[in-house]
């Protein structure tokens, strides 16, 4: 059984599943693997390292992949959007910032405009800018976001933008999450943490192992790690990561951390270089409870799509409908 939605139709997908364009993690290998499996891979444009992005765009071959950007960072180097559009991607995703300076160029190039939103105000702005697809991101998600949970946010975005294709993000790690997203009115799911813990993801083995072993109660959202890496995001965005020794040391002491930022930043850079995740952050969301293995991206996508289809097909008999 295949699940068909407007998302699969618009992007020519087998399954209504998208890869979150995670900075450095969502590289050519992972994005291509997701697209090859019937989902939609997105290369993570991140903070705008042009040499890295060019290498990834060159590395996807003939696979249909998109590119995702941190919008406020893209504004510092808008040439990166031109670099991506030169490859004629099916879609460009913009997250965390004002999309208006870039929307027309994306649409004129023939790419679908995907906008990640965390509030209804974000939703209205994205719709006014011509967004084709909205990714409604709940605060359960790993990495940066705002404060609303996906369960009420997704249907609220669907109601506020009835003509847009809505994709749910945050807390989706198995077929139950995808099926639930569809029942909330979304037409697909965007996966981050689940696809960090896969064979193709460009993340260290220890980081993947920590995701498999972690519980959702062992994540923390805040500014601690942004302060430590000297990359504080604009309000209202904060980041969710796995708790570790560093977060335990500094939780509730953010003002002191700011005062000692230069000193701590040097230690943090060293830890990142060494892969010391007792100090450096493993970016992951609350869905770590549901992640128990590190298979290929293709296996994750096929498994999730199959589970969701089976759950949806079984719903009438399971809940006594149609008797």
C-alpha positions, -999 to +999 in steps of 0.1 A: +000+000+000+012+035-009+000+067+008-008+093-018-011+130-008-007+163-025+029+163-012+037+131-031+019+144-062+036+178-062+071+165-056+068+132-074+074+110-044+067+074-035+063+082+002+051+114+019+084+118+039+110+146+037+145+149+052+151+178+074+179+199+059+201+196+089+234+216+089+263+194+079+243+162+086+220+163+056+248+161+030+247+147-005+249+111+006+220+113+030+198+135+008+203+113-022+196+081-001+163+096+011+152+106-025+163+072-038+141+055-012+111+075-025+111+104+000+124+139-007+160+146+003+171+181+012+207+192+015+213+213+046+226+247+035+232+256+071+252+286+079+264+291+044+297+274+038+300+278+001+327+253-006+309+226+014+275+233-003+291+232-038+306+198-030+273+185-018+254+198-048+280+182-071+277+149-051+240+141-056+243+130-092+210+127-109+189+123-077+161+149-073+170+167-041+162+202-027+182+226-006+173+240+028+186+273+042+186+290+076+170+321+063+185+347+087+220+333+078+212+332+041+205+369+043+242+374+051+253+356+019+224+355-006+247+342-034+242+308-019+206+308-031+218+315-067+243+287-063+215+263-054+190+275-080+216+270-108+211+233-102+173+236-109+162+219-077+126+208-073+123+228-041+140+252-018+132+252+019+136+284+041+135+282+079+139+307+107+135+342+093+120+365+068+114+347+035+102+377+015+136+388+001+140+353-015+106+340-023+101+356-057+135+344-070+127+309-059+093+309-075+106+325-108+133+297-110+105+271-111+112+256-077+086+249-050+089+272-020+089+253+013+087+274+044+091+260+079+068+277+104+065+275+142+036+299+148+005+311+131+021+345+125+049+326+106+022+308+087+005+339+075+038+355+064+048+324+045+014+322+027+016+358+018+051+352+003+037+324-019+048+293+000+037+261-017+045+238+012+045+246+049+064+226+074+047+230+108+075+224+133+066+215+169+089+222+198+095+184+203+119+186+173+157+185+177+177+216+168+161+251+167+125+259+170+101+278+192+077+267+219+044+252+205+038+214+204+031+197+171-002+182+182-021+215+183+002+234+159-002+212+129-040+213+126-040+250+134-016+256+105-038+234+083-069+255+092-050+288+087-036+278+053-062+255+036-047+259+001-011+251+012+004+216+015+013+212+052+040+188+064+044+180+101+077+181+119+088+174+155+085+140+172+080+118+142+102+087+143+080+058+132+049+049+113+026+059+142+040+095+140+035+097+103-001+083+105-009+107+133+004+136+113-019+127+084-048+125+108-040+160+120-044+172+084-008+172+073+001+156+040+035+142+050+062+142+077+096+158+079+123+137+097+153+150+115+164+130+145+153+096+131+175+102+101+205+113+121+205+078+134+209+061+100+239+047+082+242+074+056+240+104+080+271+125+083+272+123+120+298+106+143+291+070+154+291+081+190+264+107+184+243+081+167+248+057+196+238+083+221+206+090+202+197+053+203+204+050+240+187+083+250+152+089+264+130+119+254+132+131+291+170+135+285+168+164+261+170+201+269+159+232+250+176+265+255+206+287+246+234+270+264+250+254+234+245+284+212+263+306+237+291+281+240+297+280+203+294+318+199+264+315+176+234+329+195+202+327+173+177+356+170+147+354+192+124+335+196+145+305+184+161+281+209+178+247+204+169+212+216+198+188+222+206+158+243+215+165+279+251+159+288+277+169+314+280+204+299+243+211+300+241+198+336+269+222+345+254+253+329+216+249+330+202+280+348+236+297+346+233+313+312+242+348+324+274+335+339+281+315+307+278+347+287+303+365+309+327+335+304+318+330+268+353+334+252+369+311+278+342+284+274+340+287+236+376+276+233+369+245+253+338+238+234+355+241+200+381+216+212+354+192+223+337+194+190+369+187+171+376+157+193+340+144+192+337+147+230+299+147+234+301+150+271+307+187+262+297+191+226+260+189+217+242+160+201+213+177+184+182+155+188+145+158+196+122+141+221+115+112+196+147+095+207+125+072+228+114+056+196+148+051+180+163+017+187+186+010+157+208+026+131+196+011+097+199+026+063+178+057+053+159+035+028+149+010+055+137+037+078+115+053+051+101+020+038+094+008+074+077+040+084+056+043+053+045+006+056+036+010+093+016+042+086-003+026+058-011-005+078-023+016+108-045+038+086-060+008+067-067-010+100-083+020+117-120+012+108-119-023+123-097-013+152-120+014+164-153-002+154-161+021+125-184+010+097-203-016+118 
